[in-house]
Amino acid sequence: MALYECVFLTRPDLSQSQVEALAEQYAEVVRENDGEVTKTEFWGLRNLAYRVNKNRKAHYVMLNIAGSSAGVDEIERRMRLSEDVMRFLTVRVDALEEGPSAVMRARAAGERDDRRGGRGDRGDRGDRGGDRRGGGHFDSGRRAPAKAEAEA
């Protein structure tokens, strides 16, 4: 029996109960194909890195699946046909993660995203040297002395 992790994104205008019903439909498809969904995680409404179908947010859901490839193929087919699912990704894994995923652990710990200012201690940055006004390029606006001036 193969192990899979499937993450899918749904439209942001769906309610939480509609997203849960959609996840349950996909879990039922897996069960019909002699598999089982060992864990379902709702990561909530999150910002997207870029617009997808004119949306800036999406509901994220992760399913851990233990079953045949036929069940996974069927839920992927249904996700492609569904207007509610914006994107999905299914990955075959060697072992399913026990307990909460990294996303849920980060949410529980209250960690901030590094891109939003959670830089932590940057330490002593030392002397950076050079003229900071020049832009850091070879041609920083200063002229090199002419060869005749250098010889004089």
TORFI-988815 format. One record per residue (C-alpha): residue number from 1; x, y, z. Coordinates in steps of 0.25 Angstrom, whole numbers. Layout:
N
{site NUM; {X; Y; Z}};
...
REM end
This chain:
152
{site 1; {0; 0; 0}};
{site 2; {6; 13; -4}};
{site 3; {6; 26; 4}};
{site 4; {3; 40; -1}};
{site 5; {1; 54; 4}};
{site 6; {-9; 62; -4}};
{site 7; {-10; 78; -2}};
{site 8; {-21; 85; -9}};
{site 9; {-25; 100; -9}};
{site 10; {-40; 104; -10}};
{site 11; {-47; 117; -14}};
{site 12; {-47; 127; -2}};
{site 13; {-62; 130; -4}};
{site 14; {-65; 116; 1}};
{site 15; {-69; 114; 16}};
{site 16; {-61; 106; 25}};
{site 17; {-72; 95; 26}};
{site 18; {-72; 95; 10}};
{site 19; {-57; 92; 10}};
{site 20; {-59; 81; 21}};
{site 21; {-70; 75; 12}};
{site 22; {-61; 75; 0}};
{site 23; {-49; 68; 8}};
{site 24; {-59; 58; 13}};
{site 25; {-64; 55; -2}};
{site 26; {-49; 53; -6}};
{site 27; {-47; 44; 6}};
{site 28; {-59; 36; 2}};
{site 29; {-54; 34; -12}};
{site 30; {-41; 28; -6}};
{site 31; {-49; 19; 3}};
{site 32; {-57; 14; -9}};
{site 33; {-43; 10; -15}};
{site 34; {-39; 2; -3}};
{site 35; {-30; 12; 3}};
{site 36; {-31; 21; 15}};
{site 37; {-29; 36; 19}};
{site 38; {-21; 35; 32}};
{site 39; {-20; 50; 35}};
{site 40; {-28; 62; 30}};
{site 41; {-22; 76; 33}};
{site 42; {-29; 89; 30}};
{site 43; {-19; 100; 30}};
{site 44; {-29; 111; 28}};
{site 45; {-30; 123; 19}};
{site 46; {-16; 127; 16}};
{site 47; {-10; 138; 7}};
{site 48; {-4; 133; -7}};
{site 49; {9; 136; -12}};
{site 50; {3; 141; -25}};
{site 51; {-11; 142; -31}};
{site 52; {-18; 129; -35}};
{site 53; {-31; 131; -43}};
{site 54; {-31; 146; -38}};
{site 55; {-31; 141; -24}};
{site 56; {-20; 146; -13}};
{site 57; {-25; 136; -3}};
{site 58; {-29; 121; -2}};
{site 59; {-33; 110; 8}};
{site 60; {-22; 100; 10}};
{site 61; {-25; 86; 13}};
{site 62; {-15; 74; 14}};
{site 63; {-19; 59; 13}};
{site 64; {-10; 48; 17}};
{site 65; {-14; 36; 9}};
{site 66; {-11; 21; 10}};
{site 67; {-16; 14; -2}};
{site 68; {-14; 10; -16}};
{site 69; {-11; 19; -28}};
{site 70; {-25; 17; -33}};
{site 71; {-31; 25; -22}};
{site 72; {-21; 36; -23}};
{site 73; {-23; 37; -38}};
{site 74; {-38; 38; -36}};
{site 75; {-38; 49; -26}};
{site 76; {-28; 57; -35}};
{site 77; {-38; 55; -47}};
{site 78; {-49; 60; -38}};
{site 79; {-40; 72; -33}};
{site 80; {-37; 76; -48}};
{site 81; {-52; 76; -51}};
{site 82; {-56; 83; -38}};
{site 83; {-58; 98; -40}};
{site 84; {-56; 100; -25}};
{site 85; {-41; 94; -25}};
{site 86; {-31; 104; -30}};
{site 87; {-19; 96; -29}};
{site 88; {-14; 83; -23}};
{site 89; {-2; 75; -21}};
{site 90; {0; 60; -18}};
{site 91; {13; 54; -14}};
{site 92; {17; 40; -11}};
{site 93; {25; 39; 2}};
{site 94; {32; 28; 9}};
{site 95; {25; 30; 22}};
{site 96; {14; 38; 27}};
{site 97; {17; 48; 38}};
{site 98; {11; 45; 51}};
{site 99; {5; 57; 59}};
{site 100; {3; 71; 53}};
{site 101; {10; 75; 41}};
{site 102; {20; 86; 41}};
{site 103; {10; 97; 37}};
{site 104; {1; 93; 49}};
{site 105; {13; 93; 58}};
{site 106; {17; 107; 54}};
{site 107; {3; 112; 56}};
{site 108; {3; 106; 70}};
{site 109; {16; 112; 73}};
{site 110; {12; 125; 68}};
{site 111; {24; 127; 59}};
{site 112; {24; 138; 49}};
{site 113; {28; 137; 35}};
{site 114; {42; 141; 32}};
{site 115; {38; 149; 20}};
{site 116; {29; 158; 29}};
{site 117; {40; 164; 38}};
{site 118; {44; 152; 47}};
{site 119; {58; 153; 45}};
{site 120; {63; 150; 59}};
{site 121; {76; 154; 64}};
{site 122; {85; 159; 52}};
{site 123; {97; 160; 61}};
{site 124; {109; 170; 59}};
{site 125; {110; 173; 44}};
{site 126; {124; 179; 45}};
{site 127; {130; 189; 36}};
{site 128; {124; 187; 22}};
{site 129; {135; 196; 16}};
{site 130; {134; 205; 3}};
{site 131; {126; 217; 0}};
{site 132; {111; 213; 1}};
{site 133; {107; 225; -8}};
{site 134; {113; 218; -20}};
{site 135; {103; 207; -22}};
{site 136; {113; 196; -21}};
{site 137; {117; 196; -35}};
{site 138; {131; 198; -42}};
{site 139; {126; 211; -48}};
{site 140; {122; 218; -35}};
{site 141; {122; 232; -42}};
{site 142; {137; 235; -38}};
{site 143; {147; 236; -49}};
{site 144; {160; 229; -49}};
{site 145; {172; 238; -50}};
{site 146; {177; 239; -64}};
{site 147; {190; 232; -68}};
{site 148; {197; 245; -70}};
{site 149; {193; 250; -56}};
{site 150; {197; 237; -50}};
{site 151; {211; 238; -55}};
{site 152; {213; 252; -51}};
REM end
